[in-house]
Amino acid sequence: MAKRCDACGRGSTKDASRSHSNIKTTKRQHINLQTKKMAGEKLKICTSCIRTLAKITAK
């Protein structure tokens, strides 16, 4: 199961976790995915897309 938004295609990014001695350890920062039912099918959409869609449909 991919951690990727179905609407915009945005995925996880790489980041560095630094210890007290400044040793770098790479880690993944996953996006905030939520499952929403839209047009009769379940989609995994990030929260920024959900907010954008709410603004578009409100007008």
N, C-alpha and C positions, 0 to 999 in steps of 0.2 A: 504494500500500500504506500503510494508516494505521498510525501508531505508537500503537495503543490496545490495552489488555488486553481479551481476549475474556471473561474471567470477571467482572471488576469494572467495566470500562469506563473505567478511569483512563488519562489520556493525558499528553502532555508539558505542561510549565509554562514560563512566560516568566520570565526572570531578567535581571539587568543585570550586564554585565562592566564594571568600572571600571579606567581607565588610571591612570597615575601622576599626571596632572593632573586626575583625578576626572571625566573625560568618560565619560558613560554610553553604552554600546552594548548594545542588547537582543540576547539570545541565547535559544535554546531548550534546555531540559534534558529530554532524553528519558528515559523510564523503561526499566528493564532488562527487556526482553522476551526470553523464551525460547520455542522451539517445543517443545511436548509433545504426545504422542499419547495422547489420553484418549477412551475409549469408541469407538475405531475411527476417530477423525478428528483431524487436526492442528489444534492451537489455539496461538495466541500468548498466553502467560500471563506476567504479571509475576512476579518472584521472590518478592514478598511473598505473592501468592496461592498459589504453589507451596508455600511454607512452611506457610501456613494449611491447605491441603489435606492436607499430610503429617501435620499434627497431628490433623486430623479423622479421617483413615483409620487412624491408629495406635491410636485408642481402640476 
